[in-house]
Amino acid sequence: MTGTLVVWDDALLGYDLGDHPLDPVRVELTIALARALGVLDRPGVRVEPPEPADDATLQLVHRPEYLAAVKVAAADPRFVGWGLGTADNPVFARMHEASAHVAGATVAAAEAVWRGQAVRAVNIAGGLHHAMPDRASGFCVYNDPAVGIARLLELGAQRVAYVDVDVHHGDGVQEVFWNDPRVLTVSLHESPLTLFPGTGFPSETGGDAAPGSAVNVALPPGTGDAGWLRAFHAVVPAVLRGFGPQLLVTQCGVDTHRLDPLADLRLTVDGQRAAYLALRALADELCDGRWVATGGGGYALVEAVPRAWTHLLAIATGDPLDPATPTPDGWRALAARRRPGADVPVRLTDDGSVDYRPWQPSDGGDGGPGGSGGAHGGDPLDRAIAATRRAVFPLHGLDPDDPRD
C-alpha cells in the first residue's frame, strides 16, 4: 500500500449552483495552484477521474424517492420540495449527475484506501456534509462523506472515524450514523447558537445504540488559531485513540478562515495547515496512515480556499509546503481573471502563529488556584472544551479532568 490518490476530473466543476457562495472556481483555483507548485506531480501521486456514484451506492444513505425528486427537479427551475428550490439549494441543470459525480469521487477515494491501492486519497470537490437522507440542505444535494463511509461499512470496515473541521456542524453525517457504533463522528464548529445549522451541541453524543459515537466541540465566535488548536488537541486525539479507527475520513472545510464571509471564526491559512498536519499524524498513529480527505465549505474563494487546500494536498501527498512559498505568477493571473477585483495572495501564508496553550482541567472547569472561575466564568472557549469533555469522555472510558486524556 503506497502513494496518494487524488480523485479529480474537470467534470467535478459541474456542481455549480449558479450565482451562489459555493462557486466551483474555488476548486478550479485549488487544482491550478497545486499543479503550478508541482504537488500533483510528486512521486507516488496518482490523479484519476472518478465515475459518478450509481443509484444503489447513493441509496446506502439517501432514500430512493429523494433521488427521484433530484432527477425531476433538475428539469424544472420552478421545482420546490425536498429541500430543493431554495436560496441555499437552487436547482440546476444536470443536478443529479453533478452531485452523483462528487459522491462517486469520495467513494473512489474510500475504496482505494480500504483496498490498499493507496495510503491516502483526496477529493477536494467533496465534503457536502449537510445533505440528509431525504432532503438537500446547506448547499449540499448528496452527502458524499456519508456515502463514502457507508460504502466502507459495506466493504467490511468496523471502525471508521470521521473528523469534520468545517465551521458548520457536520449534521448530515452525524444524523446518518447517529445509531451506528461502527462510526465515530467528531465535529469542531462555530457555536450552533450563532451559526447554521443550529445543531452540534456538546450534549449530542450519539443514539441509544451508539452512545459516545458523536463528539461535538461548539466554538465561540471569534476563535482564532491558538484557541482552535487548543480545542482540537484537547478533544480529538483522545477520542480517536479511545475509539481505535481502522481508517480516518475528514471533511476539511476552509470557512473557519478569518476572511470567510459566512461565519465568524478567525483562523489563518497557517492554522488550517496545522490542523491538516495533526490529522495526518493521527492517521499515521492510529490507522497505518489510511486517510480519506475531502474538501467542504469555504467562501473566501481566492483569498483563502486555494491556498488552504493546496496545503492539504501537499500534506496528503508528501512533504508539507513551506508557508513562505510564493504563489506563482501564472496562478495569480488566472485568479485575477476568474475573480476580477479579488485580493490575490502572493504567498501561501497569512503569517499566522500556530503556537497554542494546551488545555488544562482548571480551564473552564471548577475553578481553584489558577483556575478560570468555574463553569459559569472564565474563558468561553475553555468552557466549551470542558463541556465537550464532560459530555463524551466518560462514554469512551476517558477522564474529562485528566490532561493526559
For each residue, the residues with C-beta under 8 A, 3 or more apart:
1: 116 117 118 119 288 289
2: 44 118 119
3: 44 45 46 118 119
4: 44 45 46 118 119 120 121 122 316 317 318
5: 46 48 108 109 112 113 117 118 120 121 122
6: 40 45 46 47 48 121 122 124 313 316 317
7: 48 49 50 105 106 108 109 121 122 123
8: 12 31 47 48 49 105 123 124 125
9: 12 49 50 101 105
10: 13
11: 14 49 101
12: 8 9 15 24 27 50 101 102 105 125
13: 10 16 24 27 28 125
14: 11 24 94 97 98 101
15: 12 22 24 98 99 101 102 125
16: 13 23 24 92 98
17: 20 22 89 90 92 139
18: 90 92
19:
20: 17 23 90 139
21: 139 261 262 299
22: 15 17 139 297 299
23: 16 20 26 301
24: 12 13 14 15 16 27 28 125
25: 28 29 301 302 338 339
26: 23 29 30 298 299 301 302 305 306
27: 12 13 24 30 31 124 125 295
28: 13 24 25 31 32 338
29: 25 26 32 33 301 302 305 306 331 334 335 338
30: 26 27 33 34 124 295 305 306 309 310 313
31: 8 27 28 34 35 40 124
32: 28 29 35 36 306 331 334
33: 29 30 36 37 306 307 310 327 328 331
34: 30 31 37 39 40 309 310 313 314
35: 31 32 38 39 40 41
36: 32 33 327 328 330 331
37: 33 34 310 314 321 325 328
38: 35 41 42
39: 34 35 42 45 310 313 314 317 321
40: 6 31 34 35 45 47 313 317
41: 35 38 45
42: 38 39 45 317 318
43: 318
44: 2 3 4 317 318
45: 3 4 6 39 40 41 42 317 318
46: 3 4 5 6 118
47: 6 8 40
48: 5 6 7 8 108
49: 7 8 9 11
50: 7 9 12 101 104 105 107 108 123
51: 104 108
52: 97 100 101 103 104
53: 57 58 100 101 103 104 107 142 147
54: 57 58 100
55: 58 59 64 67
56: 59 60
57: 53 54 60 103 104 107 147 151
58: 53 54 55 61 62 67 100 103 142 147
59: 55 56 62 63 64 67
60: 56 57 147 150 151 154
61: 58 133 142 143 146 147 150 176
62: 58 59 66 67 131 133 134 142 143 147
63: 59 66 67 133 134
64: 55 59 67 68
65: 68 69 134
66: 62 63 69 70 82 133 134 135
67: 55 58 59 62 63 64 70 71 96
68: 64 65 71 72
69: 65 66 72 73 81 82 84
70: 66 67 73 74 82 84 95 96 99 136 141 142
71: 67 68 74 75 96
72: 68 69 75 76 79
73: 69 70 76 79 81 82 84 85 91 95
74: 70 71 91 92 93 94 95 96
75: 71 72
76: 72 73 79 91
77: 91
78: 85
79: 72 73 76 84 85 91
80: 84 85 86
81: 69 73 84 85
82: 66 69 70 73 134 135 136
83: 86 89 132 135 136 137
84: 69 70 73 79 80 81 89 90 91 135 136 141
85: 73 78 79 80 81 89 90 91
86: 80 83 89 90 136
87: 90
88: 136 137 138 139
89: 17 83 84 85 86 136 137 138 139 140 141
90: 17 18 20 84 85 86 87
91: 73 74 76 77 79 84 85 95
92: 16 17 18 74 95 98
93: 74
94: 14 74 97 98
95: 70 73 74 91 92 98 99 141
96: 67 70 71 74 99 100 141
97: 14 52 94 100 101
98: 14 15 16 92 94 95 101 102
99: 15 70 95 96 102 103 128 141 142
100: 52 53 54 58 96 97 103 104 142
101: 9 11 12 14 15 50 52 53 97 98 104 105
102: 12 15 98 99 105 106 123 125 126 128 142 144
103: 52 53 57 58 99 100 106 107 126 142 143 144 147 148
104: 50 51 52 53 57 100 101 107 108
105: 7 8 9 12 50 101 102 108 109 123 125 126 144
106: 7 102 103 109 110 123 126 144 145 147 148 292 294
107: 50 53 57 103 104 110 111 144 147 148 151
108: 5 7 48 50 51 104 105 111 112 121 123
109: 5 7 105 106 112 113 121 122 123 126 148 292 293 294
110: 106 107 113 114 121 148 149 151 152 247 249 292
111: 107 108 114 115 117 151 155
112: 5 108 109 115 117 118 121
113: 5 109 110 116 117 118 119 120 121 247 290 291 292
114: 110 111 152 155 157 247 290
115: 111 112 155
116: 1 113
117: 1 5 111 112 113
118: 1 2 3 4 5 46 112 113 121
119: 1 2 3 4 113 288 289 290 291
120: 4 5 113 280 283 289 290 291 292 293 316 317
121: 4 5 6 7 108 109 110 112 113 118 291 292 293
122: 4 5 6 7 109 292 293 294 312 313 316 317
123: 7 8 50 102 105 106 108 109 126 127 144 292 293 294 295
124: 6 8 27 30 31 294 295 309 312 313
125: 8 12 13 15 24 27 102 105 295
126: 102 103 105 106 109 123 144 145 148 294 295 296
127: 123 144 145 166 251 252 253 294 295 296 297
128: 99 102 131 139 140 141 142 143 144 145 296
129: 140 143 145 146 164 166 168 170 171 172 173 251 253 296
130: 137 138 139 140 143 168 171 172 197
131: 62 128 135 136 137 138 140 141 142 143 146 172
132: 83 135 136 137 143 172 175
133: 61 62 63 66 175 176
134: 62 63 65 66 82
135: 66 82 83 84 131 132
136: 70 82 83 84 86 88 89 131 132 140 141
137: 83 88 89 130 131 132 140 171 172 197
138: 88 89 130 131 168 196 197
139: 17 20 21 22 88 89 128 130 297
140: 89 128 129 130 131 136 137 143 172
141: 70 84 89 95 96 99 128 131 136
142: 53 58 61 62 70 99 100 102 103 128 131 147
143: 61 62 103 128 129 130 131 132 140 146 147 172 173 176
144: 102 103 105 106 107 123 126 127 128 147 148 294
145: 106 126 127 128 129 148 149 162 164 170 173 249 251 294
146: 61 129 131 143 149 150 172 173 176 177
147: 53 57 58 60 61 62 103 106 107 142 143 144 150 151
148: 103 106 107 109 110 126 144 145 151 152 249 292 294
149: 110 145 146 152 153 160 162 173 176 177 183 249
150: 60 61 146 147 153 154 176
151: 57 60 107 110 111 147 148 154 155
152: 110 114 148 149 155 157 160 247 249
153: 149 150 156 157 160 180 182 183
154: 60 150 151
155: 111 114 115 151 152
156: 153
157: 114 152 153 160 182 246 247
158: 182 246
159: 182 184 243 244 245 246
160: 149 152 153 157 182 183 184 245 246 247 249
161: 183 184 186 240 243 245 247 248 249 286 287
162: 145 149 170 173 177 183 184 185 186 248 249 250 251
163: 186 187 236 240 248 249 250 251 279
164: 129 145 169 170 173 185 186 187 188 189 250 251 253 296
165: 188 232 250 251 252 253 256 272 275 279 296
166: 127 129 170 187 189 251 252 253 255 256 296 297
167: 189 190 195 253 255 256 260 262 263 265 297
168: 129 130 138 171 189 190 195 196 197 253 255 263 297
169: 164 174 187 189 192 197 199 200 216 218
170: 129 145 162 164 166 173 174 185 187 189 200 251
171: 129 130 137 168 174 175 197 199 200
172: 129 130 131 132 137 140 143 146 175 176
173: 129 143 145 146 149 162 164 170 176 177 185 251
174: 169 170 171 177 178 185 187 199 200 204 214 216
175: 132 133 171 172 178
176: 61 133 143 146 149 150 172 173 180
177: 146 149 162 173 174 180 182 183 185 210 213
178: 174 175 206 207 210 213 214
179: 206 207 208 209 210 213
180: 153 176 177 183 209 210 213
181: 209 210 213
182: 153 157 158 159 160 177
183: 149 153 160 161 162 177 180 210 213
184: 159 160 161 162 212 213 214 215 239 240 243 245
185: 162 164 170 173 174 177 213 214 215
186: 161 162 163 164 215 216 217 235 236 239 240
187: 163 164 166 169 170 174 200 214 215 216 217
188: 164 165 217 219 228 231 232 235 236
189: 164 166 167 168 169 170 192 195 200 216 217 218 219
190: 167 168 194 195 218 219 220 221 223 256 263 264 265
191: 194 195 218 219 220 221 384
192: 169 189 195 197 198 199 200 201 218
193: 218
194: 190 191 221 264
195: 167 168 189 190 191 192 198 221 263 264
196: 138 168
197: 130 137 138 168 169 171 192 200
198: 192 195
199: 169 171 174 192 204
200: 169 170 171 174 187 189 192 197 204 216 218
201: 192 204 216 218
202: 205 216 217 218 384 387 388 390 391 392
203: 391
204: 174 199 200 201 214 216
205: 202 211 212 213 214 215 216 391 392 395
206: 178 179 210 211 212 213 214 395
207: 178 179 210 211 213
208: 179 211
209: 179 180 181
210: 177 178 179 180 181 183 206 207 213
211: 205 206 207 208 395
212: 184 205 206 215 392 395 396
213: 177 178 179 180 181 183 184 185 205 206 207 210
214: 174 178 184 185 187 204 205 206 392
215: 184 185 186 187 205 212 235 236 239 388 392
216: 169 174 186 187 189 200 201 202 204 205 388
217: 186 187 188 189 202 231 232 235 384 385 388
218: 169 189 190 191 192 193 200 201 202 384 387 388
219: 188 189 190 191 223 227 228 231 265 381 384
220: 190 191 223 380 381 384
221: 190 191 194 195 264 265
222: 264 265 266
223: 190 219 220 227 228 231 265 266 267 381
224: 227 228 258 265 266 267 268 271
225: 228 229 266 267 268 270 271 274 352 353 354 356
226: 229 230 353 354 355 356 357
227: 219 223 224 230 231 356 381
228: 188 219 223 224 225 231 232 256 265 267 271 275
229: 225 226 232 233 271 274 275 278 354 356
230: 226 227 233 234 356 357 358 359 381 382 385
231: 188 217 219 223 227 228 234 235 359 381 384 385
232: 165 188 217 228 229 235 236 275 278
233: 229 230 236 237 278 356 358 359
234: 230 231 238 358 359 385 389
235: 186 188 215 217 231 232 238 239 385 388 389
236: 163 186 188 215 232 233 239 240 278 282
237: 233 240 241 278 282
238: 234 235 241 242 393 396 398 405
239: 184 186 215 235 236 242 243 392 393 396 398
240: 161 163 184 186 236 237 243 245 248 282 286
241: 237 238 244 286
242: 238 239 396 397 398
243: 159 161 184 239 240 396
244: 159 241 286
245: 159 160 161 184 240 248 286 287
246: 157 158 159 160 287 290
247: 110 113 114 152 157 160 161 287 290 291 292
248: 161 162 163 240 245 279 282 283 286 287 290 291 292
249: 110 145 148 149 152 160 161 162 163 291 292 293 294
250: 162 163 164 165 279 291 292 293 294
251: 127 129 145 162 163 164 165 166 170 173 294 295 296
252: 127 165 166 272 275 276 279 293 294 295 296 308 309 312
253: 127 129 164 165 166 167 168 256 295 296 297 298
254: 257 260 272 295 296 297 298 300 304 305 308 309
255: 166 167 168 260 262 263 265 296 297 298 299
256: 165 166 167 190 228 253 260 263 265 267 271 272
257: 254 260 265 267 268 269 272 298 300 303 304 305 308
258: 224 265 266 267 268 350
259: 300 303 304
260: 167 254 255 256 257 263 265 298 299 300 304
261: 21 299 300
262: 21 167 255 297 299
263: 167 168 190 195 255 256 260
264: 190 194 195 221 222
265: 167 190 219 221 222 223 224 228 255 256 257 258 260
266: 222 223 224 225 258
267: 223 224 225 228 256 257 258 271 272 352
268: 224 225 257 258 271 272 349 350 351 352
269: 257 272 273 304 307 308 311 323 348 349 350 352
270: 225 273 274 323 349 350 351 352 353 354
271: 224 225 228 229 256 267 268 274 275 352 354
272: 165 252 254 256 257 267 268 269 275 276 308 311
273: 269 270 276 277 308 311 315 320 323 354
274: 225 229 270 271 277 278 354
275: 165 228 229 232 252 271 272 278 279
276: 252 272 273 279 280 293 311 312 315 316
277: 273 274 280 281 315 320
278: 229 232 233 236 237 274 275 281 282
279: 163 165 248 250 252 275 276 282 283 291 293
280: 120 276 277 283 284 291 315 316
281: 277 278 284 285
282: 236 237 240 248 278 279 285 286 287
283: 120 248 279 280 286 287 289 290 291
284: 280 281 287 288 289
285: 281 282
286: 161 240 241 244 245 248 282 283
287: 161 245 246 247 248 282 283 284 290 291
288: 1 119 284
289: 1 119 120 283 284
290: 113 114 119 120 246 247 248 283 287
291: 113 119 120 121 247 248 249 250 279 280 283 287 316
292: 106 109 110 113 120 121 122 123 148 247 248 249 250
293: 109 120 121 122 123 249 250 252 276 279 312 316
294: 106 109 122 123 124 126 127 144 145 148 249 250 251 252
295: 27 30 123 124 125 126 127 251 252 253 254 298 309
296: 126 127 128 129 164 165 166 251 252 253 254 255
297: 22 127 139 166 167 168 253 254 255 262
298: 26 253 254 255 257 260 295 301 304 305 308 309
299: 21 22 26 255 260 261 262 305
300: 254 257 259 260 261 303 304 305
301: 23 25 26 29 298 305 339 342
302: 25 26 29 305 306 335 338 339 342 343 344 345
303: 257 259 300 342 343 344 345
304: 254 257 259 260 269 298 300 307 308
305: 26 29 30 254 257 298 299 300 301 302 308 309
306: 26 29 30 32 33 302 309 310 335
307: 33 269 304 310 311 327 345 348
308: 252 254 257 269 272 273 298 304 305 311 312
309: 30 34 124 252 254 295 298 305 306 312 313
310: 30 33 34 37 39 306 307 313 314 321 348
311: 269 272 273 276 307 308 314 315 320 321 323 348
312: 122 124 252 276 293 308 309 315 316
313: 6 30 34 39 40 122 124 309 310 316 317
314: 34 37 39 310 311 317 318 319 320 321
315: 273 276 277 280 311 312 320
316: 4 6 120 122 276 280 291 293 312 313
317: 4 6 39 40 42 44 45 120 122 313 314
318: 4 42 43 44 45 314
319: 314
320: 273 277 311 314 315
321: 37 39 310 311 314 325 348
322: 325 348
323: 269 270 273 311 347 348 349
324: 347 348 349
325: 37 321 322 347 348
326: 346 347 348
327: 33 36 307 331 332 344 345 346 347 348
328: 33 36 37 331 332
329: 332 333
330: 36 333 334
331: 29 32 33 36 327 328 334 335
332: 327 328 329 335 336 344 346
333: 329 330 336 337
334: 29 32 330 331 337 338
335: 29 302 306 331 332 338 339 342 344
336: 332 333 339 340 342 344
337: 333 334 340
338: 25 28 29 302 334 335
339: 25 301 302 335 336 342
340: 336 337
341:
342: 301 302 303 335 336 339
343: 302 303
344: 302 303 327 332 335 336
345: 302 303 307 327 348
346: 326 327 332
347: 323 324 325 326 327
348: 269 307 310 311 321 322 323 324 325 326 327 345
349: 268 269 270 323 324 352
350: 258 268 269 270
351: 268 270
352: 225 267 268 269 270 271 349
353: 225 226 270
354: 225 226 229 270 271 273 274
355: 226
356: 225 226 227 229 230 233
357: 226 230
358: 230 233 234 403
359: 230 231 233 234 363 382 385 403
360: 363 403
361: 365 386 400 401 402 403
362: 365 366 367 368 369 370 371 372
363: 359 360 371 372 378 379 382 385 386
364: 372 375 378 379 381 382 383 384 385 386 387
365: 361 362 368 371 372 374 375 386 401
366: 362 371 374 375
367: 362 371 372 373 374 377
368: 362 365 371
369: 362
370: 362
371: 362 363 365 366 367 368 374 378
372: 362 363 364 365 367 377 378 379 382 383
373: 367 376 377 378
374: 365 366 367 371 377 378
375: 364 365 366 383 386 387
376: 373
377: 367 372 373 374
378: 363 364 371 372 373 374 382 383
379: 363 364 372 382 383
380: 220 383 384
381: 219 220 223 227 230 231 364 384 385
382: 230 359 363 364 372 378 379 385 386
383: 364 372 375 378 379 380 386 387
384: 191 202 217 218 219 220 231 364 380 381 387 388
385: 217 230 231 234 235 359 363 364 381 382 388 389
386: 361 363 364 365 375 382 383 389 390 400
387: 202 218 364 375 383 384 390 391
388: 202 215 216 217 218 235 384 385 391 392
389: 234 235 385 386 392 393 398 400 401
390: 202 386 387 393 394 400
391: 202 203 205 387 388
392: 202 205 212 214 215 239 388 389 395 396
393: 238 239 389 390 396 398 399 400 405
394: 390 397 398 399 400
395: 205 206 211 212 392
396: 212 238 239 242 243 392 393
397: 242 394
398: 238 239 242 389 393 394 402 405
399: 393 394 402 405
400: 361 386 389 390 393 394 405
401: 361 365 389
402: 361 398 399 405
403: 358 359 360 361
404:
405: 238 393 398 399 400 402
